[in-house]
Amino acid sequence: MNKIQSYYTSDKFQPYLPYDVSQRHFRLRTEDGLWIKIPKRIKTKEDLVEQILKFNGEIIYIGTATWLNPTRLGPKTQYRSIADRTLLNHRVVFDIDAEALTLDHLDHCRQTTIKLLDYMSSKERYELEFITFTGLKGFGLSYHDHQLTLPLDPRKRISYIEKERREFINSMPEELKIDDCVYDITRVTKLPGSLHHTGLVCTRLTRADLSQNIEKLLNSIYCINKWPVRLYKPMIAHRRAKDKVGKERTGLISTNNLYLAHYISNKVAGVKKRFIPFFVYYPAQNYEKHLRFVQREYSLGPIYIFDLDNKIYAISLRSFHPERLNKILNRSLSVTRWEFAKFHRLYMRIGQLRFRTGLEGKPPRYIKTLDGEIKEYRSFPHMEFLKTFNINIPDGNFHGSKKLYISQCLKKYKIR
């Protein structure tokens, strides 16, 4: 039994299980980075520990909504009956993350959380459920909505909630519009008591705890490993260092680099925590079958296919929250599906390789489009990029700025 399993089977693991826990949806992230939906109703701590050990779970998430059949929650195409999509209630949950992994940024995040607490305390409709330190770079707030009245028709409840939450967020002061996913009824949040992959525990806090000096607050957080203070020291990222809005510089810097290349990132500029799917396959794989599957299951809309470096690259313009995108990538069987969970970005080369002796290699070659129904918001900057290939992009709702994240990368070896 490793440290993670030892923690979850010990008395130190005290998960927060609300009164309606049996109607909440649970997910696990395993030590291998896989996302798993818990197929059993959770009623007690023992039920939860059983599933954690069964699936080798590391991080535990709980849904923000309650459902008649929480274990059947999934893409709309998987619903077999109205009961499978009957929403019962919904929490208002905020996830406030620091922009960078430093003590200064985390302290600013703490102060923003206090301001949000003060704002929400003036709203009689909402009652604070808990405050959490989420485990590394931010805080979470969960609220009960005591004045929520759902339509009698279960088929109208999801759209009603989404509209209600959007209107609420739009009414907030601009400086507090820090989480654009409050309206997401399938959203999950880290379970208080769960571990972060660093070994830190997602810990419930009081208002008095938040008022402490940030270093004192961090010292009160339990960690199953050696306390990782070094994580909060200002540092230059090994793989990504932003130098200005709309541009990133990535890669290993060395005087012995052989070539320079430029890449686009799947991050949607101008929208917080939104990314689009990049899929990569070998030509021998039945890539069209895999793409059609995820396109249908997750309503990806049109998928644009390219040939690059003897691989197949596929792009959907629909944007997703990171946790949702991780699940889509895992089910797609893309050869780079683990990279997003590890590095929080996916990249695609957009030009030739610049060697000291000149340019080599070929830029991406557009092959075809897999048509699909458009339902959600799509990335404006990536749409503009695809238009440079003379691709016809259907009209619809787009979000994001006009800037595209471009990465400059130096490498020591030649791509074959």
C-alpha positions as CSV (number, residue, x, y, z in Angstrom):
1,M,0.0,0.0,0.0
2,N,1.5,3.3,-1.1
3,K,1.3,6.7,0.6
4,I,-1.9,7.7,-1.2
5,Q,-3.8,4.5,-0.3
6,S,-2.5,4.7,3.2
7,Y,-3.9,8.2,3.6
8,Y,-7.3,7.3,2.2
9,T,-7.6,4.3,4.5
10,S,-6.4,6.2,7.6
11,D,-8.4,8.3,10.1
12,K,-6.7,11.4,8.7
13,F,-9.0,11.2,5.7
14,Q,-12.2,13.0,6.7
15,P,-14.1,13.8,3.5
16,Y,-16.8,16.3,3.4
17,L,-20.0,14.4,2.5
18,P,-23.1,16.7,2.3
19,Y,-26.6,15.6,3.4
20,D,-27.5,14.9,-0.3
21,V,-24.3,13.0,-1.0
22,S,-26.2,10.0,-2.5
23,Q,-27.5,12.3,-5.3
24,R,-24.1,13.7,-6.2
25,H,-21.8,12.7,-9.0
26,F,-18.2,11.6,-8.1
27,R,-15.2,11.3,-10.3
28,L,-11.6,10.1,-9.7
29,R,-8.3,11.0,-11.2
30,T,-6.0,8.0,-11.0
31,E,-2.3,8.1,-10.3
32,D,-1.8,7.4,-14.0
33,G,-3.8,10.5,-15.0
34,L,-7.0,8.7,-16.1
35,W,-10.4,10.2,-15.3
36,I,-13.0,7.7,-14.0
37,K,-16.6,8.2,-13.3
38,I,-17.5,6.3,-10.0
39,P,-20.3,3.9,-11.1
40,K,-21.8,3.5,-7.6
41,R,-23.8,5.8,-5.4
42,I,-21.7,7.1,-2.5
43,K,-23.5,7.3,0.8
44,T,-20.7,6.9,3.3
45,K,-17.0,7.3,3.7
46,E,-16.6,3.6,3.5
47,D,-18.3,3.5,0.1
48,L,-16.0,6.2,-1.2
49,V,-12.8,4.5,0.1
50,E,-13.9,1.3,-1.5
51,Q,-14.1,3.0,-4.9
52,I,-10.8,4.8,-4.4
53,L,-8.9,1.6,-3.8
54,K,-10.8,-0.2,-6.6
55,F,-9.7,2.3,-9.2
56,N,-6.4,3.4,-7.7
57,G,-7.7,7.0,-7.2
58,E,-5.5,9.9,-6.3
59,I,-7.7,13.0,-6.6
60,I,-11.5,12.9,-5.8
61,Y,-14.1,15.3,-7.3
62,I,-17.7,15.8,-6.4
63,G,-20.4,17.3,-8.7
64,T,-21.9,20.7,-8.0
65,A,-25.4,19.5,-8.9
66,T,-27.7,16.8,-7.5
67,W,-29.4,14.3,-9.8
68,L,-32.0,11.6,-9.7
69,N,-29.6,9.2,-11.2
70,P,-26.1,10.6,-10.5
71,T,-24.2,7.5,-11.6
72,R,-25.8,7.8,-15.1
73,L,-24.5,11.4,-15.7
74,G,-22.7,11.7,-19.0
75,P,-23.0,13.2,-22.5
76,K,-26.6,13.9,-23.5
77,T,-26.4,11.2,-26.2
78,Q,-25.9,8.5,-23.5
79,Y,-29.2,9.3,-21.7
80,R,-31.7,6.5,-22.0
81,S,-34.6,8.1,-20.2
82,I,-35.7,11.4,-18.7
83,A,-34.7,10.1,-15.2
84,D,-31.1,10.0,-16.4
85,R,-31.1,13.8,-16.9
86,T,-33.4,14.9,-14.1
87,L,-31.7,17.7,-12.2
88,L,-32.7,18.2,-8.6
89,N,-30.6,21.0,-7.3
90,H,-27.4,23.0,-8.1
91,R,-24.7,24.7,-5.9
92,V,-23.0,27.9,-6.9
93,V,-19.3,27.0,-6.8
94,F,-16.4,29.4,-7.5
95,D,-12.9,28.2,-8.2
96,I,-10.3,31.0,-7.6
97,D,-6.9,30.1,-9.0
98,A,-3.6,32.0,-8.8
99,E,-2.2,33.1,-12.1
100,A,1.3,31.8,-11.2
101,L,2.8,29.5,-8.7
102,T,4.3,32.0,-6.3
103,L,3.4,33.2,-2.8
104,D,2.6,36.7,-4.1
105,H,0.1,35.4,-6.6
106,L,-1.4,33.0,-4.1
107,D,-1.8,35.8,-1.6
108,H,-3.5,38.0,-4.2
109,C,-5.8,35.0,-4.8
110,R,-6.5,34.8,-1.1
111,Q,-7.5,38.5,-1.0
112,T,-9.8,38.0,-4.1
113,T,-11.5,35.2,-2.3
114,I,-12.2,37.4,0.7
115,K,-13.7,40.1,-1.5
116,L,-15.9,37.4,-3.1
117,L,-16.9,36.2,0.3
118,D,-17.9,39.7,1.3
119,Y,-19.9,40.2,-1.9
120,M,-21.8,36.9,-1.5
121,S,-22.5,37.6,2.2
122,S,-24.7,40.6,1.0
123,K,-26.9,38.2,-1.0
124,E,-29.5,36.6,1.3
125,R,-30.4,34.1,-1.4
126,Y,-27.0,32.3,-1.0
127,E,-25.7,30.5,2.1
128,L,-22.0,29.5,2.4
129,E,-21.5,25.8,2.4
130,F,-17.7,25.7,2.7
131,I,-14.4,27.4,1.9
132,T,-11.5,25.3,0.7
133,F,-7.8,25.6,-0.1
134,T,-7.9,23.4,-3.2
135,G,-4.5,21.9,-2.8
136,L,-1.9,24.0,-4.5
137,K,-2.7,27.3,-6.2
138,G,-6.1,28.5,-5.2
139,F,-9.3,28.5,-3.2
140,G,-12.9,27.3,-3.6
141,L,-16.2,28.6,-2.4
142,S,-19.5,26.6,-2.4
143,Y,-23.0,28.1,-1.8
144,H,-26.5,26.8,-1.4
145,D,-29.1,28.6,-3.4
146,H,-32.2,28.8,-1.2
147,Q,-34.4,30.6,-3.7
148,L,-33.9,28.3,-6.6
149,T,-37.2,27.1,-8.0
150,L,-36.9,24.6,-10.8
151,P,-39.5,24.0,-13.6
152,L,-41.8,21.1,-13.0
153,D,-40.8,19.7,-16.4
154,P,-37.4,17.9,-15.9
155,R,-36.5,18.6,-19.6
156,K,-36.4,22.3,-19.0
157,R,-34.3,22.4,-15.8
158,I,-30.8,22.3,-17.2
159,S,-31.4,25.2,-19.6
160,Y,-33.2,27.1,-16.8
161,I,-30.2,26.7,-14.4
162,E,-27.7,27.7,-17.0
163,K,-29.7,30.9,-17.8
164,E,-30.1,31.7,-14.1
165,R,-26.3,31.3,-13.4
166,R,-25.3,33.3,-16.4
167,E,-27.5,36.2,-15.4
168,F,-26.1,36.1,-11.9
169,I,-22.5,36.1,-13.1
170,N,-23.2,39.0,-15.5
171,S,-24.7,41.0,-12.6
172,M,-21.5,40.7,-10.5
173,P,-18.8,43.5,-10.4
174,E,-16.2,43.1,-13.2
175,E,-13.3,42.4,-10.7
176,L,-15.2,39.4,-9.3
177,K,-16.0,37.7,-12.6
178,I,-13.2,35.3,-12.0
179,D,-14.8,32.0,-12.8
180,D,-16.8,31.6,-16.1
181,C,-17.9,28.0,-15.4
182,V,-20.3,28.6,-12.5
183,Y,-23.2,27.9,-14.9
184,D,-21.9,24.4,-15.8
185,I,-24.3,21.9,-14.3
186,T,-22.0,18.9,-15.0
187,R,-19.0,20.6,-13.3
188,V,-17.1,18.9,-10.5
189,T,-15.0,20.4,-7.7
190,K,-12.3,18.9,-5.6
191,L,-13.8,17.1,-2.6
192,P,-12.7,18.6,0.7
193,G,-10.4,16.0,2.3
194,S,-9.1,14.8,-1.1
195,L,-5.4,14.9,-2.1
196,H,-3.7,17.0,-4.7
197,H,-1.1,15.3,-6.8
198,T,1.6,17.1,-4.7
199,G,0.4,15.3,-1.6
200,L,-1.3,18.4,-0.2
201,V,-4.8,18.0,1.1
202,C,-7.8,20.0,-0.1
203,T,-8.7,21.6,3.2
204,R,-11.8,23.3,4.6
205,L,-11.1,26.7,5.9
206,T,-12.9,29.4,8.0
207,R,-13.0,33.1,7.3
208,A,-10.5,33.5,10.1
209,D,-8.1,31.1,8.4
210,L,-8.3,33.2,5.2
211,S,-7.4,36.3,7.1
212,Q,-4.0,34.9,8.1
213,N,-0.7,35.6,6.5
214,I,-0.4,33.3,3.4
215,E,2.7,31.5,4.7
216,K,1.0,30.8,8.0
217,L,-2.1,29.5,6.2
218,L,0.0,27.2,4.1
219,N,1.9,25.9,7.1
220,S,-1.5,24.7,8.5
221,I,-2.2,22.5,5.4
222,Y,-1.5,18.8,5.9
223,C,0.7,17.1,3.3
224,I,1.4,13.4,3.0
225,N,4.8,14.2,1.5
226,K,7.6,16.6,2.6
227,W,6.0,20.1,2.6
228,P,6.7,21.4,-1.0
229,V,7.5,25.0,-0.1
230,R,9.8,25.1,-3.1
231,L,6.7,25.0,-5.3
232,Y,5.9,28.6,-4.4
233,K,9.3,30.0,-5.1
234,P,9.4,32.3,-8.2
235,M,10.8,30.3,-11.0
236,I,11.0,30.2,-14.8
237,A,8.9,27.4,-16.2
238,H,10.8,24.7,-17.9
239,R,8.4,24.3,-20.8
240,R,6.4,27.5,-20.9
241,A,7.3,31.1,-20.1
242,K,4.8,33.8,-21.1
243,D,6.5,37.1,-22.1
244,K,3.5,39.1,-23.3
245,V,-0.2,38.8,-24.1
246,G,-0.8,36.5,-27.0
247,K,2.6,35.0,-27.1
248,E,4.4,32.2,-25.4
249,R,8.0,31.0,-25.6
250,T,8.6,27.3,-24.9
251,G,11.2,24.6,-25.1
252,L,14.8,24.0,-23.9
253,I,17.1,26.9,-24.4
254,S,20.6,25.8,-25.4
255,T,23.5,27.1,-27.6
256,N,23.6,23.7,-29.3
257,N,20.0,23.7,-30.6
258,L,19.8,22.5,-34.2
259,Y,16.5,24.0,-35.3
260,L,13.8,26.6,-34.6
261,A,10.1,25.9,-35.0
262,H,6.8,27.7,-34.3
263,Y,3.7,26.1,-32.8
264,I,0.1,27.1,-32.0
265,S,-1.3,26.3,-28.5
266,N,-4.8,25.0,-27.9
267,K,-5.4,27.7,-25.3
268,V,-8.2,30.1,-26.2
269,A,-6.7,33.6,-25.8
270,G,-9.0,36.1,-24.0
271,V,-11.1,33.4,-22.2
272,K,-10.1,32.0,-18.8
273,K,-9.5,28.3,-18.6
274,R,-10.8,27.4,-22.1
275,F,-9.0,25.1,-24.5
276,I,-9.9,23.3,-27.7
277,P,-9.1,19.7,-28.6
278,F,-6.0,18.8,-30.6
279,F,-6.0,15.1,-31.6
280,V,-3.0,13.3,-33.0
281,Y,-3.0,9.8,-34.7
282,Y,-0.6,7.6,-36.7
283,P,-1.9,7.0,-40.2
284,A,-2.2,3.3,-39.5
285,Q,-4.8,4.0,-36.8
286,N,-8.4,4.1,-37.7
287,Y,-8.4,7.8,-36.8
288,E,-11.7,8.7,-38.5
289,K,-13.6,6.1,-36.4
290,H,-12.1,7.5,-33.2
291,L,-12.8,11.1,-34.2
292,R,-16.4,10.3,-35.2
293,F,-16.9,8.7,-31.8
294,V,-15.8,11.6,-29.7
295,Q,-17.4,14.1,-32.1
296,R,-20.8,12.4,-31.5
297,E,-20.3,11.8,-27.8
298,Y,-19.2,15.3,-26.9
299,S,-20.8,17.4,-29.7
300,L,-17.5,18.7,-31.0
301,G,-18.9,20.1,-34.2
302,P,-16.8,20.1,-37.4
303,I,-13.4,18.5,-37.1
304,Y,-10.6,19.7,-39.3
305,I,-7.9,17.2,-40.3
306,F,-4.3,17.9,-41.3
307,D,-1.2,15.9,-42.3
308,L,2.0,16.9,-40.5
309,D,5.2,15.1,-39.7
310,N,3.8,11.7,-40.9
311,K,1.0,12.0,-38.4
312,I,-2.7,13.0,-38.6
313,Y,-3.6,16.1,-36.6
314,A,-7.3,16.9,-36.0
315,I,-8.7,20.2,-34.5
316,S,-12.2,21.0,-33.2
317,L,-13.0,24.6,-32.5
318,R,-15.3,23.9,-29.6
319,S,-13.8,25.1,-26.3
320,F,-13.8,23.2,-23.0
321,H,-12.8,23.5,-19.4
322,P,-9.5,21.6,-18.7
323,E,-11.2,18.7,-16.7
324,R,-13.7,18.1,-19.5
325,L,-11.1,18.2,-22.2
326,N,-9.0,15.7,-20.3
327,K,-11.9,13.2,-20.4
328,I,-12.4,13.8,-24.1
329,L,-8.8,13.3,-25.0
330,N,-8.6,10.1,-22.9
331,R,-11.5,8.6,-24.8
332,S,-10.2,9.7,-28.2
333,L,-7.1,7.4,-28.1
334,S,-5.1,10.3,-29.4
335,V,-1.4,9.5,-29.1
336,T,-0.8,12.7,-27.2
337,R,-3.8,12.3,-24.8
338,W,-1.5,12.3,-21.7
339,E,0.3,15.5,-22.5
340,F,-2.5,17.9,-21.7
341,A,-3.0,16.5,-18.2
342,K,0.8,16.8,-17.6
343,F,1.7,20.1,-19.3
344,H,-1.8,21.9,-19.5
345,R,-1.2,22.6,-23.2
346,L,-1.3,20.9,-26.6
347,Y,0.7,22.2,-29.5
348,M,0.8,21.9,-33.3
349,R,3.6,23.0,-35.5
350,I,2.5,25.7,-38.0
351,G,5.6,26.3,-40.1
352,Q,8.8,24.8,-41.5
353,L,11.8,23.8,-39.4
354,R,14.5,26.5,-39.5
355,F,18.0,25.0,-39.4
356,R,21.3,26.9,-39.7
357,T,21.5,25.6,-43.2
358,G,18.0,26.7,-44.2
359,L,14.4,25.6,-44.0
360,E,13.4,21.9,-44.0
361,G,10.2,19.9,-43.5
362,K,6.7,20.8,-44.6
363,P,4.0,22.9,-43.0
364,P,0.6,21.3,-42.1
365,R,-1.4,20.1,-45.1
366,Y,-5.2,20.4,-44.9
367,I,-6.9,17.1,-45.8
368,K,-10.6,17.3,-45.1
369,T,-13.4,18.3,-42.7
370,L,-15.6,15.9,-40.7
371,D,-18.9,17.8,-40.6
372,G,-20.8,18.0,-37.4
373,E,-23.6,19.9,-35.7
374,I,-22.6,23.2,-34.1
375,K,-24.1,23.8,-30.6
376,E,-21.7,25.6,-28.4
377,Y,-19.1,28.4,-28.4
378,R,-16.0,28.0,-30.5
379,S,-12.6,29.6,-30.5
380,F,-12.3,32.8,-32.5
381,P,-8.5,32.9,-32.7
382,H,-8.2,29.3,-33.9
383,M,-11.0,29.9,-36.4
384,E,-9.0,32.8,-37.9
385,F,-6.0,30.5,-38.1
386,L,-7.9,27.8,-40.0
387,K,-9.1,30.4,-42.5
388,T,-5.5,30.8,-43.6
389,F,-5.9,27.3,-45.2
390,N,-9.0,28.6,-47.2
391,I,-11.2,26.4,-45.0
392,N,-14.9,27.4,-45.0
393,I,-15.9,27.9,-41.3
394,P,-19.7,27.9,-40.6
395,D,-21.1,30.9,-38.8
396,G,-22.1,30.7,-35.1
397,N,-21.1,31.8,-31.7
398,F,-17.4,32.5,-31.1
399,H,-15.4,33.7,-28.1
400,G,-11.8,34.7,-27.4
401,S,-9.6,37.6,-28.5
402,K,-8.0,38.1,-31.9
403,K,-4.6,37.0,-30.6
404,L,-3.4,33.4,-31.1
405,Y,-0.9,31.9,-28.7
406,I,2.2,31.2,-30.7
407,S,5.2,29.3,-29.3
408,Q,8.8,29.5,-30.4
409,C,10.7,26.3,-29.7
410,L,14.3,25.4,-30.0
411,K,15.2,21.7,-30.1
412,K,18.4,19.6,-30.1
413,Y,17.3,16.9,-32.5
414,K,15.8,16.7,-35.9
415,I,12.3,15.4,-36.4
416,R,12.4,12.4,-38.7
